[in-house]
Amino acid sequence: MKNIFIYSVVTVALLFTSCEDYLDTNSPSSFTQDYIFSSEADAAKAVYGIYALFNQDAYTSRLSSNFMGNTDIEAGGVSGSPDNARRDVWSFEATASNSDVRVVWNNAYNAINRANEAIEGIENSALYQQGNPTMNQLLGEALTLRAYWYYYLVNLWGDVPFKTTPTKAGDEFYLPRTDRNEILTQLIQDLIEIEPKMMWADQLDFGIERINREFVMGMIARLSLTRGGYALYPDMSVKRSDDYLEYYQIANTYTKKLVNTKPHSLNPDFGEVFRNEVEYISPENSDVLFEVAFHPGFGDVAWNNGVRVDAGTHPYGSGSNYISLPVSYFYSFDTLDTRQGVTCSLVYYDKNLLQQPVDVTSIAPGKWNRLWLQTPPGAASAKGTGVNWPVMRYSDVLLMLAETENEISGGPTGEAKEALRQVRQRAFPQSAWPAKVDEYISAVSGKEAFFNAIVDERAWEFGGEGLRKYDLIRWGLYGEKVAETRRTLIQMGLDAYNNAGEYAKYPDYLYYKRNADGTITYLNKFRRPAVVPPVVDSPNKGDNPDGYYSTTWLRGLINTTTMGPADYILRNWRGYQDDSGMSPVRYILPIPSETVTGSLGVLKNDGYGF
């Protein structure tokens, strides 16, 4: 978070007329387009106005956070009955009247229209036509921001209206759907053409808080893997196009281009990547390629995504975790993997800032914690933390490189193995490298084994960052992974209760002691103890005053009355009931009912079982 940049975004937002109706947008100001784009400074304000829509709740609370669920590694708690908001998105039950769906759809098209206005204005300006480097950079930012919003639209809605010119009076507001592949192909080509003319983050004021050349290379790869990946179609088939390898090749070309042209160094401390964001530190040439910047008063990272902090008289306010991490994900990590402790928080902070154990269904994304804020925001604070949101990290580029090398070559090449090696070396202490890096990579020598290793690595690397849903979509693995997660959680609960089976080795209860500084130390995070330790006040009150406290762990996954799954398991993926994982997940969202009605028959919610 760099204040000058955010202030400029918030200020320039006043130039624009907000619109709640899809594509029903007027000119943003009374200034003529020629005037606005006649100087670098004013053109920059127009581009900053696109960024300003990241500050809307549609992005801060929904698209970047709530809409990431529910997957095998990120799952929000679903109510007993539909809520017509975020929980129905999580459970694959959203309807056309869903309030969150409407807000995100409208905000996306508002952002796209602002991008179209900036693109047209810059391309028609004398400065751009004279080859002005700043105008080239600003054009690249606008094109990439437009691509970013369309990336979400095609993933969440499939074929959508595709508009690349600003909406003006007299235009036809309601356009028919355009094939998702046609949209992605155009977006990829736009970025390929502008990428060489853009600036590196370390050449820009505000660095990684602006769209930069290295991020554009990474975004070309991400879009290309989406274009070459699987998707759900209206007839409920999951397929990818015959030309998919062409797009894997594009992704491979641009990941290699970044690695060879502007290599970054992974921060050796995985946790510091995210503490930096909470502490408003945005280093260039490091992990994060681009992060959405927020000023205090904006942004919900460390409020609805991060470690839970209860409100009290302390000055840090309150925060929760709308999205939790399934315990099956926690136990998928190697116990030596340093990412586990960073990603998965087994504690929360009560009103006195004392650590407390979380429930088995409430493991929080531990990457962000409002207690790390350098200036406490006040006892009444909640939303608006000012913590930046990471859109892409260098490790993502490395793993996309490894994935595409494997797919194109029919197995892992030396470059693929080296890219995976860099990510795993950062994850493990150096003493563990021979077994956890070298031997691990040597063991995944075939194409399928290496692909599965990439599927796992991306889970361990990006938990809580909202990438998994879109990875599972493009891999065609969404149903398989949801079903596998549900089966695993049920079996974990049964094995813990019966003390028999594959998962009986894991704790049925967690035992912990409280330290003088208010923290807690667990005895048995990873294993059921061979002998139950002495427990405070057990079997009688006053017994074992220096003993351990206990909290229910894997037993909490079972309803001990019915001996069936806990409500958490029954509800969280409720809209997908295929325990085999063979049928597709209906992750596609309906177009908002107001938009369908207003389109006078142009748009319909047909297909996908709607």
C-alpha positions in Angstrom: 0.0 0.0 0.0 1.6 3.2 -1.2 -0.5 6.1 -0.1 0.0 8.4 -3.1 -1.1 5.8 -5.6 -4.2 4.9 -3.6 -5.1 8.5 -3.0 -4.9 9.1 -6.8 -7.1 6.1 -7.5 -9.7 7.3 -5.0 -9.6 10.8 -6.2 -9.9 10.0 -9.9 -12.9 7.8 -9.1 -14.8 11.1 -8.5 -14.4 11.7 -12.3 -16.5 8.7 -13.1 -20.2 8.3 -12.9 -20.9 5.0 -11.1 -23.5 2.8 -12.8 -25.4 -0.1 -11.3 -26.8 -1.3 -14.7 -24.9 -3.6 -16.9 -23.2 -1.7 -19.7 -25.5 1.3 -19.2 -22.6 3.7 -18.8 -22.3 7.3 -19.7 -19.1 9.3 -20.4 -17.1 9.6 -17.2 -16.8 13.4 -17.0 -17.6 16.6 -18.7 -14.1 16.8 -20.1 -13.6 15.9 -23.7 -11.7 12.8 -24.5 -9.1 14.8 -26.5 -8.5 16.9 -23.4 -8.2 14.0 -21.0 -5.6 12.2 -23.1 -3.6 15.1 -24.2 -1.2 14.8 -21.3 0.5 11.9 -19.6 -0.8 13.0 -16.2 -4.5 13.2 -17.2 -4.3 9.9 -19.1 -2.9 8.3 -16.0 -5.9 9.5 -14.0 -8.2 7.9 -16.5 -6.3 4.6 -16.1 -6.2 4.9 -12.3 -10.0 5.2 -12.5 -10.1 1.6 -13.7 -8.0 0.5 -10.6 -10.5 2.4 -8.4 -13.1 -0.3 -8.9 -11.0 -2.7 -7.1 -12.0 -0.7 -4.0 -15.6 -1.7 -4.4 -17.1 -4.4 -2.2 -17.7 -6.5 -5.4 -14.0 -7.1 -5.5 -12.7 -6.7 -2.0 -15.2 -9.0 -0.3 -16.5 -11.1 -3.1 -14.4 -11.7 -6.2 -11.0 -11.8 -4.6 -12.2 -13.7 -1.5 -15.7 -15.2 -1.3 -15.8 -16.4 -4.8 -12.8 -18.6 -4.4 -14.9 -21.3 -2.7 -15.6 -24.0 -2.4 -12.8 -26.3 -3.5 -10.6 -29.0 -2.0 -8.5 -26.5 -0.2 -10.7 -23.4 0.4 -14.3 -23.8 1.8 -16.7 -21.3 3.3 -19.3 -22.5 5.8 -22.6 -23.0 4.1 -26.0 -22.4 5.9 -28.7 -25.1 6.4 -30.8 -23.3 3.8 -29.9 -21.1 0.8 -29.0 -17.5 1.7 -29.1 -16.0 -1.9 -25.6 -14.5 -1.4 -22.1 -15.8 -1.0 -22.9 -19.2 0.7 -25.0 -20.2 -2.4 -21.9 -19.5 -4.6 -19.9 -21.7 -2.3 -22.4 -24.6 -2.4 -22.9 -24.4 -6.2 -26.5 -23.3 -5.7 -26.5 -19.7 -6.9 -29.6 -18.4 -8.7 -30.2 -15.5 -11.0 -31.5 -13.4 -8.1 -28.3 -13.9 -6.0 -27.2 -10.5 -4.7 -23.5 -11.3 -4.8 -23.7 -12.5 -8.4 -25.4 -9.3 -9.4 -22.9 -7.0 -7.7 -19.9 -8.8 -9.2 -21.4 -8.9 -12.7 -22.2 -5.2 -12.7 -18.9 -4.1 -11.2 -16.9 -6.2 -13.8 -18.7 -4.5 -16.7 -18.2 -1.1 -15.1 -14.5 -1.8 -14.9 -14.4 -3.1 -18.5 -16.2 0.0 -19.7 -13.7 2.3 -18.0 -10.9 0.3 -19.5 -12.5 0.6 -23.0 -12.7 4.4 -22.5 -9.1 4.6 -21.5 -7.9 2.3 -24.4 -9.8 4.3 -27.0 -8.7 7.6 -25.6 -5.0 6.6 -25.5 -5.0 5.0 -28.9 -6.5 8.1 -30.5 -4.2 10.5 -28.7 -1.3 12.3 -30.4 1.1 11.3 -27.7 0.5 7.6 -28.2 0.7 7.9 -32.0 4.0 9.6 -31.5 5.3 6.6 -29.7 5.3 8.1 -26.2 6.6 5.4 -23.8 4.4 6.5 -20.9 1.3 6.3 -23.1 2.4 2.8 -24.2 2.7 1.8 -20.5 -0.8 3.2 -19.7 -2.3 1.5 -22.7 -0.8 -1.8 -21.4 -2.3 -1.2 -18.0 -5.7 -0.6 -19.4 -5.6 -3.6 -21.7 -4.4 -5.9 -18.9 -7.0 -4.6 -16.5 -9.7 -5.3 -19.1 -8.3 -8.8 -19.6 -8.2 -9.4 -15.9 -11.9 -8.7 -15.5 -12.9 -10.7 -18.5 -10.8 -13.6 -17.1 -13.1 -13.8 -14.2 -16.2 -13.4 -16.3 -15.4 -16.3 -18.7 -14.4 -18.5 -15.8 -17.6 -17.8 -13.7 -20.2 -17.3 -16.5 -18.7 -19.0 -19.5 -19.8 -17.3 -22.7 -20.5 -13.6 -21.9 -21.1 -10.4 -23.8 -17.8 -9.1 -25.1 -17.4 -5.4 -25.6 -14.1 -3.7 -26.5 -15.3 -0.2 -27.2 -16.8 2.3 -24.7 -20.5 2.5 -24.3 -21.9 5.7 -25.8 -25.4 7.2 -26.1 -27.3 5.4 -28.8 -25.3 2.1 -28.5 -27.0 -1.2 -28.1 -26.5 -1.8 -24.4 -27.3 -5.5 -24.5 -25.1 -7.7 -26.6 -25.4 -11.5 -27.0 -22.9 -13.9 -25.5 -19.6 -14.4 -27.3 -17.8 -17.7 -27.2 -15.4 -17.8 -24.2 -12.5 -19.1 -26.4 -13.0 -16.2 -28.8 -12.8 -13.8 -25.9 -9.7 -15.4 -24.5 -8.0 -15.5 -27.8 -8.5 -11.8 -28.3 -7.3 -10.9 -24.8 -4.1 -13.0 -25.2 -3.3 -11.3 -28.5 -3.9 -7.8 -27.0 -1.4 -8.5 -24.3 1.2 -10.2 -26.6 1.2 -7.0 -28.8 1.6 -4.5 -25.9 3.9 -6.5 -23.6 7.3 -5.4 -25.3 6.3 -1.8 -24.9 5.6 -1.9 -21.2 7.9 -1.1 -18.2 9.2 -3.4 -15.5 7.9 -2.9 -12.0 11.2 -1.4 -10.8 10.9 1.3 -13.5 7.5 2.4 -12.3 6.4 4.7 -9.5 4.4 2.4 -7.1 6.2 -0.7 -8.5 4.2 -3.9 -8.1 1.0 -1.9 -7.3 0.7 -1.1 -11.0 0.3 -3.4 -13.9 3.9 -4.0 -15.1 5.7 -5.9 -17.8 6.5 -9.0 -15.8 2.9 -9.4 -14.6 1.7 -9.1 -18.2 3.9 -11.9 -19.2 2.5 -14.0 -16.4 -1.0 -12.9 -17.3 -0.5 -14.1 -20.9 0.4 -17.5 -19.5 -2.6 -17.6 -17.1 -5.0 -16.6 -19.9 -3.4 -19.1 -22.3 -3.7 -22.0 -19.8 -7.3 -21.0 -19.3 -7.8 -21.0 -23.1 -6.1 -24.3 -23.5 -7.8 -25.8 -20.4 -11.1 -27.6 -19.7 -14.3 -25.7 -19.2 -18.0 -26.5 -18.5 -20.3 -26.1 -21.4 -24.1 -25.5 -21.5 -24.9 -29.1 -22.2 -23.0 -29.9 -18.9 -20.0 -31.5 -20.8 -16.5 -30.7 -19.7 -14.0 -30.3 -22.6 -11.2 -28.4 -24.0 -10.5 -27.3 -27.6 -8.5 -29.3 -30.1 -5.9 -26.6 -30.4 -5.2 -26.6 -26.6 -1.5 -27.3 -27.1 -1.0 -24.1 -29.1 -2.0 -22.2 -25.9 0.2 -24.3 -23.7 3.0 -23.3 -26.0 2.1 -19.7 -25.6 2.1 -20.0 -21.8 5.4 -21.8 -22.0 6.9 -19.1 -24.2 6.0 -16.3 -21.9 6.9 -18.0 -18.6 10.3 -18.8 -20.1 10.6 -15.2 -21.4 10.0 -13.8 -17.9 12.4 -16.3 -16.2 15.1 -15.6 -18.8 14.6 -11.9 -19.3 13.7 -10.7 -15.8 14.3 -13.5 -13.3 13.0 -12.8 -9.7 14.3 -14.2 -6.5 11.9 -16.0 -4.2 11.9 -14.6 -0.7 13.6 -17.4 1.4 11.0 -16.8 4.1 7.6 -17.8 2.8 5.7 -16.1 5.6 7.4 -12.8 5.0 5.8 -12.5 1.6 2.5 -12.0 3.3 3.7 -10.2 6.4 5.1 -7.6 4.0 1.6 -7.0 2.7 0.2 -6.5 6.1 3.1 -4.2 7.0 2.6 -2.2 3.7 5.9 -3.3 2.2 5.9 -4.0 -1.6 9.3 -5.2 -2.7 10.1 -5.4 -6.4 12.0 -8.2 -8.2 10.8 -10.6 -5.5 7.8 -12.9 -5.0 4.8 -10.7 -5.9 4.5 -9.6 -9.5 1.3 -7.6 -9.0 -0.9 -6.9 -6.1 -4.1 -4.8 -5.9 -3.3 -1.9 -3.7 -5.6 -0.6 -0.9 -5.4 2.4 1.3 -6.6 2.1 5.0 -10.4 2.3 4.8 -10.4 0.0 1.7 -9.7 -3.7 1.2 -10.8 -6.6 3.3 -7.6 -8.8 3.5 -7.1 -9.6 7.2 -10.7 -8.9 7.8 -12.6 -11.7 6.0 -9.5 -13.6 4.8 -6.9 -14.2 7.5 -6.6 -15.1 11.1 -9.6 -14.5 13.3 -9.3 -11.7 15.8 -12.3 -11.0 18.1 -13.3 -7.4 19.0 -12.4 -6.1 22.4 -10.8 -3.0 24.0 -7.6 -3.7 22.2 -6.7 -1.4 19.3 -6.7 -3.9 16.4 -10.5 -4.2 15.8 -12.0 -7.5 14.6 -11.4 -9.9 11.8 -12.7 -13.2 10.8 -12.2 -15.8 8.1 -15.2 -16.3 5.7 -13.1 -18.9 3.9 -11.7 -21.8 6.0 -9.2 -24.5 5.0 -10.4 -28.1 5.2 -8.4 -30.2 7.7 -7.8 -32.7 4.9 -5.8 -30.0 3.3 -3.8 -29.3 6.5 -2.8 -32.9 6.7 -1.9 -33.1 3.0 1.3 -31.1 3.8 4.6 -32.7 4.7 5.2 -31.9 8.3 8.5 -30.3 7.3 6.9 -28.0 4.8 7.2 -24.5 6.2 4.2 -23.4 4.2 1.8 -25.4 6.3 2.3 -23.3 9.4 2.1 -20.1 7.4 -0.9 -21.1 5.4 -3.0 -22.9 8.0 -3.7 -21.1 11.4 -4.8 -23.5 14.2 -5.4 -20.5 16.5 -7.5 -17.4 16.8 -7.3 -14.4 19.1 -10.0 -13.7 21.6 -11.1 -10.2 22.8 -8.1 -10.1 25.2 -5.7 -11.1 22.4 -5.1 -14.5 23.9 -4.7 -17.4 21.5 -7.4 -20.0 21.4 -7.7 -23.2 19.5 -9.8 -23.2 16.4 -12.5 -25.7 15.6 -11.6 -28.5 13.2 -13.9 -26.8 10.6 -12.4 -23.3 11.1 -8.8 -23.5 10.1 -8.0 -20.0 8.9 -5.8 -18.8 6.1 -2.8 -17.8 8.3 -1.1 -15.7 5.6 -2.6 -12.4 6.8 -3.1 -11.3 10.4 -4.3 -7.8 11.4 -2.2 -8.0 14.5 0.8 -7.4 12.2 -0.5 -3.9 11.2 2.2 -1.4 12.2 -0.4 1.2 13.1 -3.4 -0.4 15.0 -6.5 0.7 13.2 -8.7 1.1 16.4 -10.9 -1.0 18.5 -14.0 -0.4 16.4 -12.2 -1.2 13.1 -13.1 -4.2 10.9 -13.2 -3.8 7.1 -10.8 -1.5 5.3 -7.5 -2.8 6.5 -5.4 -1.4 3.6 -3.7 -4.7 3.2 -2.8 -5.4 -0.5 -4.1 -8.5 -2.3 -1.6 -10.6 -4.3 -2.8 -11.3 -7.8 0.2 -13.1 -9.1 3.5 -14.4 -7.6 6.7 -15.5 -9.2 6.2 -19.0 -7.9 3.0 -19.1 -10.0 5.1 -18.4 -13.1 7.6 -21.1 -12.2 4.9 -23.7 -11.7 3.1 -22.7 -15.0 6.5 -23.1 -16.7 6.9 -26.6 -15.1 3.4 -27.6 -16.1 3.6 -26.5 -19.7 7.0 -28.1 -20.2 5.6 -31.4 -19.0 2.5 -31.2 -21.1 4.3 -30.2 -24.3 7.2 -32.6 -24.0 5.2 -35.6 -22.8 7.1 -35.6 -19.5 9.2 -33.4 -17.3 12.2 -31.7 -18.9 15.2 -30.4 -17.0 13.6 -26.9 -17.1 10.4 -28.3 -15.6 12.2 -30.0 -12.8 14.3 -26.9 -12.1 11.3 -24.7 -11.8 9.6 -27.1 -9.4 12.9 -27.4 -7.5 13.0 -23.6 -6.9 9.5 -23.6 -5.3 10.1 -26.7 -3.1 13.6 -25.5 -2.0 12.0 -22.4 -0.5 9.3 -24.5 1.2 11.7 -26.8 3.1 14.7 -26.3 5.4 17.9 -26.9 3.5 18.7 -30.0 5.6 15.6 -31.6 4.1 16.4 -30.8 0.5 17.9 -34.3 -0.3 14.7 -36.1 0.6 12.0 -33.5 0.1 13.3 -31.8 -3.0 15.8 -34.0 -4.9 14.3 -37.4 -4.2 10.8 -36.1 -4.5 11.4 -34.6 -7.9 13.3 -37.7 -9.1 10.4 -39.9 -8.1 7.8 -38.0 -10.3 9.6 -38.8 -13.6 6.5 -39.6 -15.8 4.1 -37.2 -17.4 1.1 -38.1 -15.2 3.2 -38.3 -12.0 4.7 -34.9 -12.6 1.4 -33.4 -13.5 -0.1 -34.7 -10.2 2.9 -33.2 -8.4 2.1 -29.8 -10.0 -1.5 -30.2 -8.9 -0.4 -30.8 -5.3 2.3 -28.1 -5.3 -0.1 -25.4 -6.4 -2.4 -26.4 -3.6 0.4 -26.1 -1.0 1.9 -22.9 -2.5 -1.3 -20.9 -3.0 -3.7 -21.9 -0.2 -6.0 -19.0 0.7 -5.0 -16.9 -2.4 -8.0 -17.8 -4.6 -6.3 -19.6 -7.4 -7.4 -23.2 -6.8 -10.9 -22.9 -8.2 -9.7 -21.7 -11.5 -6.9 -24.3 -11.6 -9.4 -27.1 -11.0 -11.7 -25.8 -13.7 -8.9 -25.7 -16.4 -7.6 -29.1 -15.3 -11.1 -30.7 -15.5 -10.6 -31.9 -11.9 -13.2 -29.9 -10.0 -15.7 -32.8 -9.4 -13.0 -35.3 -8.7 -11.3 -33.1 -6.1 -14.6 -32.1 -4.4 -15.7 -35.7 -4.1 -12.3 -36.8 -2.8 -12.3 -34.1 -0.2 -15.7 -35.0 1.1 -14.9 -38.7 1.2 -11.6 -38.0 3.0 -13.3 -35.8 5.6 -15.9 -38.4 6.4 -13.4 -41.1 6.7 -11.2 -39.0 8.9 -14.0 -38.5 11.3 -15.0 -42.1 11.4 -11.4 -43.3 11.9 -10.8 -40.8 14.7 -14.0 -41.9 16.4 -13.2 -45.6 16.0 -9.4 -45.3 16.5 -9.0 -47.6 13.5 -8.3 -47.1 9.8 -6.0 -45.0 7.6 -6.6 -41.7 9.4 -6.6 -43.1 13.0 -3.0 -41.9 13.3 -4.2 -38.3 13.3 -5.5 -36.6 16.5 -9.1 -37.2 17.6 -8.4 -34.4 20.2 -5.8 -31.7 20.3 -4.0 -31.2 23.6 -2.4 -27.8 24.4 -0.8 -25.7 27.1 -1.1 -22.0 27.6 2.1 -20.0 27.7 2.8 -16.9 29.9 2.7 -14.6 26.8 -0.9 -15.7 25.9 0.1 -18.0 23.1 -0.7 -21.8 23.1 1.5 -24.7 22.3 0.0 -27.9 20.9 1.3 -31.3 22.0 0.0 -33.3 19.1 -0.9 -31.3 15.9 0.2 -34.2 13.7 -0.4 -37.4 15.6 -2.8 -39.0 18.1 -0.7 -39.4 21.3 0.1 -43.0 22.3 -1.0 -42.1 25.8 -3.5 -39.4 26.6 -1.7 -36.7 28.6 -3.0 -35.5 32.0 -5.8 -33.0 31.3 -6.7 -30.0 33.5 -9.8 -30.7 35.6 -10.1 -34.3 34.4 -11.5 -36.6 35.6 -12.5 -34.3 38.5 -12.4 -30.5 38.8 -9.1 -29.5 40.4 -7.2 -32.4 39.0 -4.0 -31.9 37.0 -3.7 -28.1 37.4 -0.5 -28.2 35.4 -1.8 -30.5 32.8 -3.1 -30.0 29.2 -6.3 -28.5 27.9 -8.1 -30.4 25.2 -10.3 -29.5 22.2 -12.2 -31.8 19.9 -10.4 -32.3 16.6 -11.1 -35.0 13.9 -14.0 -36.3 16.0 -15.7 -33.0 15.1 -16.2 -34.2 11.6 -18.8 -36.8 12.6 -22.2 -36.3 14.1 -22.0 -38.7 17.0 -25.7 -38.9 17.3 -26.3 -40.1 13.7 -22.8 -41.4 13.1 -23.0 -39.6 9.8 -21.0 -36.6 8.5 -21.1 -33.3 10.4 -23.2 -30.6 8.9 -20.0 -28.9 7.7 -19.4 -31.8 5.3 -23.0 -32.2 4.2 -23.5 -28.5 3.5 -20.3 -27.1 2.1 -20.5 -28.8 -1.4 -24.2 -29.4 -1.2 -24.9 -28.6 -4.9 -22.6 -31.4 -5.9 -23.7 -34.8 -4.7 -21.7 -37.2 -6.9 -19.4 -39.1 -4.6 -17.6 -40.7 -7.5 -16.5 -37.2 -8.8 -17.2 -38.3 -12.4 -19.9 -35.8 -13.2 -19.2 -32.1 -13.6 -19.5 -29.4 -10.9 -21.9 -26.7 -11.9 -19.6 -23.8 -11.0 -21.0 -21.6 -13.7 -23.1 -18.7 -12.4 -26.4 -17.5 -13.9 -26.6 -14.0 -15.4 -28.4 -11.7 -13.0 -32.2 -11.7 -13.5 -32.3 -7.9 -13.8 -29.9 -8.1 -16.7 -31.8 -10.9 -18.4 -35.1 -9.1 -18.1 -33.6 -5.8 -19.3 -32.0 -7.4 -22.3 -35.4 -8.0 -23.9 -34.6 -11.5 -24.9 -31.0 -11.0 -26.0 -29.6 -12.8 -23.0 -31.0 -15.9 -21.3 -30.0 -18.3 -18.6 -30.2 -21.4 -20.8 -28.1 -24.5 -20.3 -26.1 -25.6 -17.3 -29.3 -26.9 -15.7 -30.6 -23.5 -14.9 
